[in-house]
Amino acid sequence: MSAHNDSTVHETSFTTFGDDVGKKDGDYGSIDRTAPTPGRPRYVAVEVVGLLYFTNTYYLIYHQQFYLRERAKLEYDVNHLSESLMNNSTDRENTIQAKATTDLILITLCLILPASLTTLLVGGLSDVFGRKMLMYLSLTGAMIYCINMIIVVRYSLSVYFLCIGAVLHGLGGYFATMMTALFSTVADITEPGDRRSWRMILLSFILFLASALGASISGIWIDRAGYLQPLYLSIALCIASLFVVIIFIPETHQAAKSKHVLKENLSIIKQGFNFYFAPSKTRTLVGLCLMTFITSFSVGFTKQMILNLFLLTSPFFWSTTHITLYSALRVLLSWFVILLTTGCLRRVMSAISLTLVGVLSNIVSLVLIATSTNDPMIYIAGVAGVYAQATGPLMRGFMSSLASPDQQGAVFCVLDLSEMVSTAVFTVAGGLIYAATLAIFPGFVFIALALILLFVAVALFIAKRLQDREGDGSID
């Protein structure tokens, strides 16, 4: 069945999500919130900012994981000198993996918990002060964390000193504030419908391309130069991102003056939550889509975090270069397939149906990884999951199409806040499960993630039935 045009949904949804969403620009002059800039800019280089910022983000994620495992290995060898001579000792590998996983969980929580608070407090303010404020905040936190990592690596300090920079980076919003700023900017400069959906898919492709670049550069450079030198590139990427934002990114929302900043921020946060949870005829549909988005993202993040450690040990013993090149090629293949097929599939399938395909693709990939015992099985698992990365942009575009222009920042604020909280929960749970089952079945955590996605698939099936019944769900 062909999907309906979402411009109809956009027009009718203004009055269904509470807090006077039907009001237009007439209210903007008396409060400190922003109105869409008159005359949408033809092009804003959000993809350039996204490429630079998220290349650095994923670059640091991979660097951090490999560094934590290296430090765990060194610590074990120092404390168990005689045992360390047995390089393939199962007990040694399991102990190192458990230590690296525990440290990774701690540092990830130091990033995500403050970021959740920041996203809650200031994410919606992009609808007040504009989108660039969030970009500056996120870049400042990233710069501080880069400097912190350089100091820790240069002077071989305890890895727990990384928690200081992680907390400060989290207070800058981590990647959530940048995501809110970028996708809100896209919503500012595009009309609801195909153009916005494709622009969000393009931006998502750039972000995943950045993950491929960050991963591959990190692994290759670490293998050749150690852990300190690659961090200087991270500083350079932060500076380049800041330069592009200052010089080339216009503010796509115009702010007015007001004395009621705190009250307005609370109002925006409330508006964002009302969009998802206030009584309306589409509340169930939107709620199911929100659950799909945050669960799929969190599963994907946890899957990649654990997979990197999983491939470093028995029976694979991959090098950092091997792991990062595999990750990069998997991302590029995924987005080649997504961009090649989505345009055709969207003519006969709705966004929810395509998202269901992505979730099922991820389930198959996770099961194959869990049962893998050799390299070819890991490669097959990567191919099986090629459509998994389409779920995020499809759900973002769908939920954005249901919101009015002055709701975009609030909607993405709540979306990214939920994403951060869910990621924190999944990261801790996944890491603990992996550490606890290493000696029994190292792949068990991937089976657990697949089972969670199975419930998501059922939720999407229900959402599709609601979409068909109400005639409300297409982004096409």
Solvent accessible surface area in square Angstrom, and as a share of the most:
residue,aa,sasa,rsa
1,M,152,0.68
2,S,72,0.46
3,A,24,0.18
4,H,95,0.42
5,N,90,0.46
6,D,0,0.00
7,S,44,0.28
8,T,84,0.49
9,V,8,0.04
10,H,17,0.08
11,E,118,0.53
12,T,71,0.41
13,S,7,0.05
14,F,25,0.10
15,T,108,0.63
16,T,33,0.19
17,F,1,0.00
18,G,33,0.31
19,D,59,0.30
20,D,88,0.46
21,V,4,0.02
22,G,30,0.29
23,K,102,0.43
24,K,117,0.50
25,D,81,0.42
26,G,78,0.75
27,D,57,0.29
28,Y,16,0.06
29,G,66,0.63
30,S,88,0.57
31,I,46,0.23
32,D,10,0.05
33,R,25,0.09
34,T,1,0.01
35,A,21,0.16
36,P,37,0.23
37,T,32,0.19
38,P,103,0.65
39,G,66,0.64
40,R,86,0.31
41,P,38,0.24
42,R,226,0.83
43,Y,130,0.49
44,V,1,0.01
45,A,17,0.13
46,V,0,0.00
47,E,14,0.06
48,V,64,0.37
49,V,0,0.00
50,G,0,0.00
51,L,54,0.27
52,L,35,0.17
53,Y,2,0.01
54,F,6,0.02
55,T,10,0.06
56,N,2,0.01
57,T,10,0.06
58,Y,56,0.21
59,Y,0,0.00
60,L,9,0.04
61,I,29,0.15
62,Y,9,0.03
63,H,0,0.00
64,Q,9,0.04
65,Q,3,0.01
66,F,3,0.01
67,Y,11,0.04
68,L,2,0.01
69,R,22,0.08
70,E,51,0.23
71,R,56,0.21
72,A,3,0.02
73,K,58,0.25
74,L,89,0.44
75,E,84,0.38
76,Y,18,0.07
77,D,32,0.17
78,V,118,0.68
79,N,99,0.51
80,H,70,0.31
81,L,131,0.65
82,S,87,0.56
83,E,84,0.38
84,S,12,0.08
85,L,142,0.71
86,M,126,0.56
87,N,103,0.53
88,N,113,0.58
89,S,23,0.15
90,T,95,0.55
91,D,108,0.56
92,R,15,0.05
93,E,11,0.05
94,N,31,0.16
95,T,67,0.39
96,I,1,0.01
97,Q,0,0.00
98,A,31,0.24
99,K,55,0.23
100,A,1,0.01
101,T,0,0.00
102,T,79,0.46
103,D,3,0.02
104,L,5,0.02
105,I,15,0.07
106,L,72,0.36
107,I,1,0.00
108,T,7,0.04
109,L,44,0.22
110,C,23,0.14
111,L,6,0.03
112,I,0,0.00
113,L,102,0.51
114,P,20,0.13
115,A,0,0.00
116,S,12,0.07
117,L,93,0.46
118,T,12,0.07
119,T,0,0.00
120,L,56,0.28
121,L,86,0.43
122,V,37,0.21
123,G,0,0.00
124,G,0,0.00
125,L,16,0.08
126,S,0,0.00
127,D,2,0.01
128,V,0,0.00
129,F,82,0.34
130,G,0,0.00
131,R,3,0.01
132,K,33,0.14
133,M,59,0.27
134,L,0,0.00
135,M,0,0.00
136,Y,78,0.30
137,L,59,0.29
138,S,0,0.00
139,L,6,0.03
140,T,77,0.45
141,G,2,0.02
142,A,2,0.02
143,M,45,0.20
144,I,63,0.32
145,Y,5,0.02
146,C,0,0.00
147,I,84,0.43
148,N,21,0.11
149,M,0,0.00
150,I,29,0.14
151,I,79,0.40
152,V,1,0.00
153,V,18,0.11
154,R,132,0.48
155,Y,138,0.53
156,S,82,0.53
157,L,60,0.30
158,S,48,0.31
159,V,9,0.05
160,Y,105,0.40
161,F,95,0.40
162,L,0,0.00
163,C,22,0.13
164,I,100,0.51
165,G,1,0.01
166,A,0,0.00
167,V,55,0.32
168,L,74,0.37
169,H,6,0.03
170,G,0,0.00
171,L,86,0.43
172,G,4,0.04
173,G,0,0.00
174,Y,9,0.03
175,F,9,0.04
176,A,0,0.00
177,T,0,0.00
178,M,0,0.00
179,M,16,0.07
180,T,0,0.00
181,A,0,0.00
182,L,0,0.00
183,F,2,0.01
184,S,0,0.00
185,T,2,0.01
186,V,0,0.00
187,A,3,0.02
188,D,9,0.05
189,I,2,0.01
190,T,0,0.00
191,E,92,0.41
192,P,23,0.14
193,G,8,0.07
194,D,75,0.39
195,R,140,0.51
196,R,3,0.01
197,S,3,0.02
198,W,86,0.30
199,R,27,0.10
200,M,0,0.00
201,I,3,0.02
202,L,75,0.37
203,L,0,0.00
204,S,5,0.03
205,F,42,0.18
206,I,24,0.12
207,L,14,0.07
208,F,54,0.22
209,L,43,0.21
210,A,0,0.00
211,S,10,0.06
212,A,3,0.02
213,L,70,0.35
214,G,0,0.00
215,A,0,0.00
216,S,18,0.12
217,I,60,0.31
218,S,0,0.00
219,G,0,0.00
220,I,58,0.29
221,W,71,0.25
222,I,11,0.06
223,D,72,0.37
224,R,179,0.65
225,A,42,0.32
226,G,30,0.29
227,Y,39,0.15
228,L,48,0.24
229,Q,89,0.40
230,P,0,0.00
231,L,0,0.00
232,Y,114,0.43
233,L,47,0.23
234,S,0,0.00
235,I,35,0.18
236,A,50,0.39
237,L,22,0.11
238,C,3,0.02
239,I,99,0.50
240,A,37,0.29
241,S,0,0.00
242,L,64,0.32
243,F,113,0.47
244,V,15,0.09
245,V,0,0.00
246,I,93,0.47
247,I,99,0.50
248,F,119,0.49
249,I,5,0.03
250,P,62,0.39
251,E,58,0.26
252,T,3,0.02
253,H,2,0.01
254,Q,96,0.43
255,A,62,0.48
256,A,28,0.22
257,K,183,0.77
258,S,30,0.19
259,K,192,0.82
260,H,100,0.45
261,V,54,0.31
262,L,130,0.65
263,K,147,0.62
264,E,13,0.06
265,N,10,0.05
266,L,104,0.52
267,S,46,0.30
268,I,1,0.00
269,I,20,0.10
270,K,117,0.49
271,Q,11,0.05
272,G,0,0.00
273,F,70,0.29
274,N,27,0.14
275,F,0,0.00
276,Y,1,0.00
277,F,105,0.44
278,A,16,0.12
279,P,111,0.70
280,S,33,0.21
281,K,134,0.57
282,T,9,0.05
283,R,106,0.39
284,T,81,0.47
285,L,2,0.01
286,V,0,0.00
287,G,24,0.23
288,L,30,0.15
289,C,0,0.00
290,L,10,0.05
291,M,73,0.32
292,T,0,0.00
293,F,4,0.02
294,I,31,0.16
295,T,13,0.08
296,S,11,0.07
297,F,52,0.22
298,S,0,0.00
299,V,0,0.00
300,G,29,0.28
301,F,35,0.15
302,T,0,0.00
303,K,15,0.06
304,Q,38,0.17
305,M,10,0.04
306,I,0,0.00
307,L,1,0.00
308,N,1,0.00
309,L,2,0.01
310,F,8,0.03
311,L,1,0.00
312,L,21,0.10
313,T,10,0.06
314,S,60,0.38
315,P,79,0.49
316,F,18,0.08
317,F,91,0.38
318,W,10,0.04
319,S,58,0.38
320,T,16,0.09
321,T,26,0.15
322,H,59,0.27
323,I,1,0.00
324,T,0,0.00
325,L,68,0.34
326,Y,19,0.07
327,S,2,0.01
328,A,7,0.05
329,L,118,0.59
330,R,30,0.11
331,V,11,0.06
332,L,73,0.36
333,L,72,0.36
334,S,1,0.00
335,W,0,0.00
336,F,128,0.53
337,V,38,0.22
338,I,2,0.01
339,L,65,0.32
340,L,113,0.56
341,T,43,0.25
342,T,1,0.01
343,G,26,0.25
344,C,90,0.54
345,L,58,0.29
346,R,12,0.04
347,R,189,0.69
348,V,88,0.51
349,M,49,0.22
350,S,6,0.04
351,A,0,0.00
352,I,1,0.00
353,S,17,0.11
354,L,0,0.00
355,T,0,0.00
356,L,40,0.20
357,V,60,0.34
358,G,0,0.00
359,V,1,0.01
360,L,84,0.42
361,S,17,0.11
362,N,11,0.06
363,I,23,0.12
364,V,77,0.44
365,S,2,0.01
366,L,0,0.00
367,V,60,0.34
368,L,53,0.26
369,I,2,0.01
370,A,4,0.03
371,T,68,0.40
372,S,8,0.05
373,T,91,0.53
374,N,67,0.35
375,D,47,0.24
376,P,79,0.49
377,M,57,0.26
378,I,0,0.00
379,Y,93,0.35
380,I,101,0.51
381,A,0,0.00
382,G,5,0.04
383,V,87,0.50
384,A,30,0.23
385,G,9,0.08
386,V,25,0.14
387,Y,13,0.05
388,A,14,0.11
389,Q,27,0.12
390,A,2,0.02
391,T,9,0.05
392,G,20,0.20
393,P,6,0.04
394,L,3,0.01
395,M,0,0.00
396,R,4,0.02
397,G,2,0.02
398,F,1,0.00
399,M,1,0.00
400,S,0,0.00
401,S,2,0.01
402,L,2,0.01
403,A,0,0.00
404,S,1,0.01
405,P,43,0.27
406,D,20,0.10
407,Q,1,0.00
408,Q,0,0.00
409,G,0,0.00
410,A,1,0.00
411,V,1,0.00
412,F,1,0.00
413,C,2,0.01
414,V,1,0.00
415,L,0,0.00
416,D,0,0.00
417,L,17,0.08
418,S,24,0.15
419,E,0,0.00
420,M,0,0.00
421,V,72,0.41
422,S,14,0.09
423,T,0,0.00
424,A,6,0.04
425,V,91,0.52
426,F,35,0.14
427,T,0,0.00
428,V,38,0.22
429,A,45,0.35
430,G,3,0.03
431,G,0,0.00
432,L,104,0.52
433,I,57,0.29
434,Y,0,0.00
435,A,31,0.24
436,A,76,0.59
437,T,23,0.13
438,L,10,0.05
439,A,87,0.67
440,I,146,0.74
441,F,79,0.33
442,P,47,0.30
443,G,1,0.01
444,F,87,0.36
445,V,1,0.00
446,F,0,0.00
447,I,45,0.23
448,A,20,0.15
449,L,6,0.03
450,A,5,0.04
451,L,98,0.49
452,I,63,0.32
453,L,1,0.00
454,L,90,0.45
455,F,152,0.63
456,V,3,0.02
457,A,10,0.08
458,V,82,0.47
459,A,8,0.06
460,L,0,0.00
461,F,112,0.47
462,I,83,0.42
463,A,0,0.00
464,K,43,0.18
465,R,149,0.54
466,L,19,0.10
467,Q,9,0.04
468,D,61,0.32
469,R,181,0.66
470,E,66,0.30
471,G,33,0.32
472,D,19,0.10
473,G,0,0.00
474,S,2,0.01
475,I,1,0.01
476,D,26,0.14
